[in-house]
């Protein structure tokens, strides 16, 4: 089995609950909260576990909340490397309004990472052996420079590992100066790295082809939410469309999608098949409430209903 490593620079405890109805200035009675370890790379590792695969997950652990976060990781029996930091691991809050069928998501900024802590994480990555896939996913914490992921890309290249990135802003733009196997932006993120105000779905092939033509990124999978995704390589653009489902929550859908892609790639399947399975996993995640991720049985059923349109670009 391929060695997959995920890196989460801004992990979070995802606390979710349900109320009858959200009302201002009222004391709202909540259901028993559900606690889950969250953050891009961590979620990818969790989904891979559900797909009968596995990954080593690397993350920052800080304070009392960091210790609790690691306990949640241990419960799911995920292989981990926790880098201890001074400040507390963040805690996010998700509330579902039953009456109005609305979900409210409160995302905290996360702790400041000190230079020494960032250096320890970088050295930890450098010491990894026999890595086939190295994935950085999630938001950037305070204190981490925009070129940090770019430095990780260089390490991945030295290790001859396929480097996959799912983040945003200048960190995503700068990492494309190095060799990257795959990025998974949404439309807004794609527009930013292309230097545009906005991009329509019809413009995706042209814009992504320009990025790939620079020779630093092999493939781009643009997330389109309920519409699925578009996979672009040097020669082709594939529009991957899932069936319509009754979505309950979009939390974790993107992470589930990327996990599905990596899972199939690690099993030796081609990029298009992997992207189709990724869209299946992302769609499957929306069937569940709160911060729940995708389930294998749902993903397998949806995969059979995926359609693909392709064109040469």
C-alpha positions as CSV (number, residue, x, y, z in Angstrom):
1,X,0.0,0.0,0.0
2,X,1.2,3.5,-0.8
3,X,2.5,5.7,2.0
4,X,0.2,8.8,2.2
5,X,1.0,11.7,4.5
6,X,-1.4,14.6,5.3
7,X,-0.4,17.9,6.8
8,X,-2.8,20.1,8.7
9,X,-1.4,23.5,9.7
10,X,-4.5,24.8,11.3
11,X,-6.4,21.9,12.9
12,X,-9.6,22.4,14.9
13,X,-12.0,20.6,17.2
14,X,-15.3,20.7,15.4
15,X,-18.1,21.0,17.9
16,X,-21.6,20.7,16.4
17,X,-25.1,20.8,17.9
18,X,-28.8,21.3,17.1
19,X,-31.3,23.8,18.3
20,X,-35.0,24.2,17.6
21,X,-34.6,27.6,16.1
22,X,-31.9,30.3,16.1
23,X,-33.1,33.5,17.8
24,X,-31.1,36.5,18.9
25,X,-31.0,37.5,22.6
26,X,-32.5,34.2,23.6
27,X,-30.9,31.4,25.7
28,X,-31.0,28.5,23.2
29,X,-31.2,24.9,24.4
30,X,-28.8,22.7,22.5
31,X,-28.7,19.0,21.9
32,X,-25.7,17.1,23.2
33,X,-22.7,18.4,21.3
34,X,-20.7,16.2,19.0
35,X,-16.9,16.6,19.0
36,X,-14.7,15.7,16.0
37,X,-11.1,16.4,15.0
38,X,-11.1,18.7,12.0
39,X,-8.9,20.5,9.5
40,X,-8.2,19.7,5.9
41,X,-5.4,17.1,6.2
42,X,-6.9,15.5,9.3
43,X,-10.3,15.1,7.6
44,X,-8.6,13.5,4.5
45,X,-6.9,11.0,6.8
46,X,-10.3,10.3,8.5
47,X,-12.0,9.7,5.2
48,X,-9.2,7.5,3.9
49,X,-9.7,5.4,7.1
50,X,-13.4,4.9,6.1
51,X,-12.3,3.9,2.6
52,X,-10.2,1.1,4.1
53,X,-7.0,3.0,3.3
54,X,-4.7,4.8,5.8
55,X,-2.5,7.9,6.1
56,X,-0.1,9.4,8.6
57,X,-1.5,12.8,9.7
58,X,0.8,15.6,10.9
59,X,-0.6,18.5,12.8
60,X,0.1,21.1,15.5
61,X,-1.2,20.3,19.0
62,X,-1.6,23.1,21.5
63,X,-2.8,23.4,25.1
64,X,-5.8,21.7,26.7
65,X,-7.7,21.7,23.5
66,X,-4.8,20.2,21.6
67,X,-4.6,17.3,24.0
68,X,-8.4,16.7,23.5
69,X,-7.9,16.9,19.8
70,X,-5.3,14.2,19.9
71,X,-7.6,12.0,22.0
72,X,-10.2,12.3,19.3
73,X,-7.6,11.3,16.7
74,X,-6.7,8.3,18.9
75,X,-10.3,7.2,19.1
76,X,-10.4,6.9,15.3
77,X,-7.1,5.0,15.3
78,X,-5.4,7.3,12.9
79,X,-1.6,7.2,12.7
80,X,-0.4,10.6,13.8
81,X,2.6,12.9,14.4
82,X,1.6,15.7,16.7
83,X,3.9,18.8,16.8
84,X,3.5,20.5,20.2
85,X,2.9,24.3,20.2
86,X,2.5,26.9,22.9
87,X,-0.9,28.2,22.0
88,X,-4.3,26.4,22.1
89,X,-5.6,24.4,19.2
90,X,-8.7,26.2,17.9
91,X,-12.3,25.1,18.3
92,X,-15.0,25.6,15.7
93,X,-18.7,25.6,16.3
94,X,-21.5,24.5,14.0
95,X,-25.2,24.9,14.9
96,X,-28.1,23.4,12.9
97,X,-31.5,25.3,13.1
98,X,-34.1,22.5,12.8
99,X,-37.1,24.8,12.2
100,X,-35.6,26.6,9.3
101,X,-33.3,23.8,8.1
102,X,-30.3,26.2,8.2
103,X,-26.7,25.6,9.3
104,X,-24.6,28.2,11.0
105,X,-20.8,27.7,10.9
106,X,-18.5,29.6,13.2
107,X,-14.8,29.3,12.2
108,X,-12.1,30.5,14.7
109,X,-8.8,31.9,13.4
110,X,-6.6,29.5,15.2
111,X,-3.4,29.9,17.3
112,X,-0.3,31.8,16.3
113,X,2.5,29.5,15.3
114,X,6.0,30.5,16.4
115,X,9.1,30.2,14.2
116,X,10.6,27.4,16.2
117,X,7.4,25.4,16.1
118,X,7.1,25.8,12.3
119,X,10.8,24.7,12.0
120,X,10.1,21.5,14.0
121,X,7.2,20.6,11.7
122,X,9.4,21.2,8.6
123,X,12.2,19.0,10.0
124,X,9.6,16.3,10.8
125,X,8.5,16.3,7.1
126,X,12.1,16.2,6.0
127,X,12.7,13.1,8.1
128,X,9.8,11.1,6.6
129,X,10.8,8.1,4.6
130,X,9.2,6.3,1.5
131,X,6.5,8.9,1.0
132,X,4.3,8.4,-2.1
133,X,1.7,11.2,-1.6
134,X,2.3,14.3,0.5
135,X,-0.8,16.4,1.0
136,X,-1.2,19.9,2.5
137,X,-4.8,20.8,3.1
138,X,-6.7,23.4,5.1
139,X,-6.4,27.1,6.1
140,X,-3.2,28.8,7.1
141,X,-2.6,29.7,10.8
142,X,-1.3,33.0,12.1
143,X,2.5,33.1,12.0
144,X,3.1,30.8,9.0
145,X,4.7,32.6,6.0
146,X,3.0,32.4,2.6
147,X,6.0,30.5,1.2
148,X,5.8,27.7,3.8
149,X,3.9,25.4,1.5
150,X,6.3,26.2,-1.2
151,X,9.1,24.9,1.0
152,X,7.2,21.7,1.6
153,X,6.8,21.3,-2.1
154,X,10.6,21.3,-2.5
155,X,10.8,18.6,0.1
156,X,8.2,16.5,-1.7
157,X,10.2,16.9,-4.9
158,X,13.4,15.7,-3.2
159,X,11.5,12.7,-1.9
160,X,9.9,12.1,-5.3
161,X,6.5,12.2,-3.7
162,X,3.4,13.4,-5.5
163,X,2.6,16.8,-3.9
164,X,-1.1,17.7,-3.6
165,X,-2.4,21.1,-2.2
166,X,-5.8,22.3,-1.1
167,X,-5.5,25.8,0.4
168,X,-6.1,29.4,-0.7
169,X,-4.6,32.8,-1.1
170,X,-0.9,33.6,-1.6
171,X,0.1,30.3,-0.1
172,X,-1.6,28.5,-3.0
173,X,-0.2,30.9,-5.5
174,X,3.4,30.7,-4.3
175,X,3.5,26.9,-4.1
176,X,2.8,26.8,-7.8
177,X,6.3,28.1,-8.3
178,X,7.4,24.5,-7.4
179,X,6.4,21.2,-8.9
180,X,2.9,20.3,-7.7
181,X,1.0,17.2,-8.9
182,X,-2.5,18.4,-8.2
183,X,-4.4,21.4,-6.7
184,X,-8.1,21.5,-5.9
185,X,-9.3,25.1,-5.9
186,X,-12.9,26.4,-6.1
187,X,-13.8,29.1,-8.6
188,X,-12.9,32.0,-6.3
189,X,-9.5,30.4,-5.4
190,X,-8.8,29.7,-9.1
191,X,-9.6,33.3,-10.0
192,X,-7.2,34.6,-7.3
193,X,-4.2,32.5,-8.4
194,X,-5.0,33.5,-12.1
195,X,-5.0,37.2,-11.1
196,X,-8.7,37.6,-12.1
197,X,-11.7,39.1,-10.3
198,X,-13.9,36.1,-11.2
199,X,-14.2,33.1,-13.5
200,X,-17.2,31.5,-15.1
201,X,-17.4,27.7,-15.4
202,X,-17.0,28.1,-19.2
203,X,-13.6,29.8,-18.7
204,X,-12.1,27.1,-16.4
205,X,-10.4,25.1,-19.2
206,X,-8.7,28.2,-20.7
207,X,-7.5,29.6,-17.3
208,X,-6.3,26.3,-15.9
209,X,-4.5,25.4,-19.2
210,X,-2.5,28.5,-18.8
211,X,-1.5,27.5,-15.3
212,X,-0.6,24.0,-16.3
213,X,1.4,25.2,-19.3
214,X,3.9,26.9,-17.0
215,X,5.0,23.3,-16.2
216,X,4.8,23.5,-12.4
217,X,1.4,21.8,-11.9
218,X,0.3,18.6,-13.6
219,X,-3.4,18.7,-13.0
220,X,-6.1,20.9,-11.5
221,X,-9.4,19.7,-10.1
222,X,-11.8,22.6,-9.7
223,X,-14.5,22.1,-7.1
224,X,-18.0,23.2,-8.3
225,X,-20.0,22.3,-5.3
226,X,-23.3,20.5,-6.1
227,X,-22.3,20.7,-9.8
228,X,-19.4,18.3,-9.2
229,X,-15.9,19.2,-10.4
230,X,-13.9,19.9,-13.5
231,X,-10.6,18.0,-14.0
232,X,-8.1,19.6,-16.3
233,X,-4.8,18.0,-17.5
234,X,-2.5,19.2,-20.2
235,X,-4.6,17.7,-22.9
236,X,-8.1,17.4,-21.7
237,X,-10.9,18.9,-19.6
238,X,-13.4,16.6,-17.9
239,X,-16.7,17.8,-16.5
240,X,-17.6,15.4,-13.7
241,X,-21.3,15.6,-12.7
242,X,-22.8,13.9,-9.7
243,X,-26.5,13.0,-9.3
244,X,-28.8,15.4,-7.5
245,X,-29.0,14.5,-3.8
246,X,-30.8,15.9,-0.8
247,X,-27.9,17.7,0.8
248,X,-27.9,18.2,4.6
249,X,-24.5,19.8,5.1
250,X,-21.5,20.8,3.0
251,X,-19.0,20.7,5.8
252,X,-16.2,18.3,4.9
253,X,-17.4,17.7,1.4
254,X,-14.2,19.2,-0.1
255,X,-12.0,17.1,2.2
256,X,-14.0,14.0,1.4
257,X,-13.6,14.7,-2.3
258,X,-9.8,15.0,-2.1
259,X,-9.6,11.9,0.0
260,X,-11.5,10.0,-2.6
261,X,-9.1,11.2,-5.3
262,X,-6.0,10.2,-3.3
263,X,-7.5,6.9,-2.3
264,X,-8.0,5.8,-6.0
265,X,-4.6,7.2,-7.0
266,X,-2.9,5.2,-4.3
267,X,-4.7,2.1,-5.6
268,X,-3.1,2.6,-9.0
269,X,-6.1,4.1,-10.9
270,X,-5.8,6.9,-13.4
271,X,-6.5,10.5,-12.6
272,X,-10.0,10.6,-14.2
273,X,-11.2,7.6,-12.3
274,X,-9.8,9.0,-9.1
275,X,-11.5,12.4,-9.7
276,X,-14.8,10.6,-10.4
277,X,-14.5,8.8,-7.1
278,X,-13.5,12.0,-5.4
279,X,-16.7,13.7,-6.6
280,X,-18.7,10.7,-5.3
281,X,-17.1,11.0,-1.9
282,X,-17.7,14.7,-1.8
283,X,-21.3,14.3,-2.7
284,X,-21.7,11.5,-0.2
285,X,-20.5,13.8,2.6
286,X,-23.4,16.2,1.9
287,X,-25.9,13.5,2.8
288,X,-24.9,13.7,6.5
289,X,-25.7,16.4,9.0
290,X,-23.2,18.6,10.8
291,X,-19.5,17.8,10.4
292,X,-20.0,14.2,9.4
293,X,-17.8,13.1,6.5
294,X,-18.6,10.6,3.8
295,X,-19.4,6.9,4.2
296,X,-18.0,4.2,1.9
297,X,-21.4,2.7,1.0
298,X,-22.9,6.1,-0.1
299,X,-19.8,6.9,-2.1
300,X,-19.9,3.5,-4.0
301,X,-23.6,4.0,-4.9
302,X,-23.1,7.6,-6.1
303,X,-20.0,6.6,-8.1
304,X,-22.2,4.5,-10.4
305,X,-24.3,7.5,-11.2
306,X,-21.5,9.9,-12.1
307,X,-21.5,11.3,-15.7
308,X,-18.4,12.7,-17.5
309,X,-18.2,15.1,-20.4
310,X,-14.8,15.6,-22.0
311,X,-13.2,17.9,-24.5
312,X,-9.7,18.4,-25.9
313,X,-8.2,21.7,-25.0
